[in-house]
Structure formats: structure tokens, C-alpha cells
Amino acid sequence: MGSFSIWHWLIVLVIVMLIFGTKKLRNIGADLGGAVRGFKEGMREGTADKPAENAAAPQIAGKTVEGEVKSKTETKV
């Protein structure tokens, strides 16, 4: 029940190659590589756009608003 040895993995690889064939496996590898490349490009584009989206609102200096918090039930007399 432990981990498989290298011979187990080689037998599995041979069976997979017999079932799918080398041409189909090559096509699957190329498709997977293209998907990973597309994902990486999308992540780069996403991080390039983020600083513009998350730009902080400009702070207005010199204007302070002071106030006092009162309860909602209190009325002005």
C-alpha cells in the first residue's frame, strides 16, 4: 500500500501509450502547453491593469469636518 516504484509508473506509461498512441499524447501536450501560456499571458495583463483600477482617490488637504455623534432618538431643542 506504499508508494509505487519506478517500474509501476513505467508500466502505466506504456499502457497509456498503447491506448492513446504517441500522436494523440503529443497533441494533448501541445494543447495543455498552449492553455498554460494563455493563462500566464492573461495573468500578466490582469496585473498590468490593476494599478490603474486601484488608484487611491485624491485627498483634499486643509478641510477638516468636525462634528459630534448623537443618538438617533435625541432631538434638537
N, C-alpha and C positions, 0 to 999 in steps of 0.2 A: 504494500500500500504506500510505499515511499515514492520518491520522485523517479521519473523514467530515466533510463540511461540513454546514452547517445545512440545505441543500437535501436532502441524503441523508436526514437524520433526519425532515424533514417528509414526504418520500415514504413512508418506513417508517411514520410515524404515520397517514397517510391509508390505507395498505394495511391496517394493523391495525384501523382504524375500520371499513373496509369489510367485513372478515372477521367481526369480533365484534359490531359495532354499538355505538352510544353507550350504550344501556341496560345492556348486559352489562358494558361497561367501567366504568360508574358503580357497578354492583353489586359488581364486583371491588374497586374503590377503597374502597367503604364497608366491605366485609369486611376488607380489609387494614388500614384505619384502626382498626376495632374490635379486631383482633388486636393491633395495636401498643399501643392503650390498655390492653387487658387485660394485656399483658406488663409495661407500666410500673407498673400497679397491683400486680401480683404482686411486682415488684422492690421497691416501696415497703413492702409488707407483710413481705417477707423481711428487709429491713434493719431494720425496726422490731422484729422478733423476735430478731435476733442478739445484742444486748447482754445480754438475759436468759439466753440459752444459753451465752454465752462468759464469764459472770461468774466471776472467779477464786475459787478455794477460799479460805476464810478462813485466815489464817496464825496459828499458835499461837505467841505470843511467850514467851520465858523458858524454854523447854525445849530444851536442846541435847543431842543424842546424839553422844557421842564414841566412836570405835572405831578399830580397826586392821585393815587389809586383809591377809589371809594367803592363801597359795595353797591350792587345794583338796586337794592331796596332803599338806599338813602336818597332823599330828595333835597333839593336846594331850597332854602327858605328866604 
